[in-house]
Amino acid sequence: MTSLLAVDVGNSATKVGAFREHALEFDETIPTRDCSERNVKRTLVRALRCLEKAERGRPEVALCSVVPAAATVWRKAVREAKARLFVIQGDTPAPLANRYRFPAELGPDRLAAAVAAAALHRPVIVVSLGTATTIDAVSAKGEFLGGAICPGIAISLEALAIATAMLPSVSPRKPLIAIGKDTQECLLAGSYFGTIGQVNEIIRRQREIVGPAVVVVAGGYADMVAGEIEAGAAVEDHLTLEGIRLIWQHNKIPARSRGRKAGGA
């Protein structure tokens, strides 16, 4: 039985998922700021215990990180656990043709999310609502074309509080209406409805290029915003973890075997 521990280290949150074959058997989310050696070891041990009955040899861990300091902690913990480590970068071979101009500069989380979304739909537009808001496009031919990066909802609010003398710090939440009656309500209306308008406009323009793409939404703010982004958009809670698994599997299976499998032999 094939098993894998997938780790997605984002700017705000780190998600850990244990897969047996295609099934997610264990998942946990911790704040990335809490990725100390002690906390990472505890999380790693819990996740590996979930897989130990299925894993006969050394356990395998696939790491996707956009936070170098936290990635270093995870690398050390995996090494000490005597597990095999597979690190995903923006230029790692994947079951998509990567058309990014400089693939090594691509965030590996964006690649992983696109791979998972493209396994469900093509063409597809992937909206990730986290620390940053990203909107990426995959063509009907299975090409990762690139996309757009925007400030996330929380960052937008933080930037206004930092860069201005009188605007307060406000935690992101869904406003009742688009006309705020006080400064906090105005900030919430601007960040929330501004994000919706921004994302929908980028989706519209990307569809002019890739055609009638399905929209898949993920990220920490997906549940808050997705209902007002593109009618019928699907929310996928574990999109990046699933993409990590697919990229790992793509690299684990020899190219010749992939070709035979695709050909039905």
Buried (B, 14 or more C-beta within 10 A) or exposed (E): EBBBBBBBBBBBBBBBBBBBEEEBBBBEBBEBEEBEEEBBBEBBEEBBEBBEEBBEEEBBBBBBBBBEEBBEBBBEBBEEBEBEBBBBBBBBEBBBEBBBEEBEEBBBBBBBBBBBBBBEBBBBBBBBBBBBBBBBBBBBEBBBBBBBBBBBBBBBBBEBBEEEEEBEEBEBEBBEEBEBEEEBBBBBBBBBBBBBEBBBEBBEEBBEEBEEBBBBBBBBBBEBBBBBBBEEBBBBBBBBBBBBBBBBBBBEEEEEEEEEEEEEE
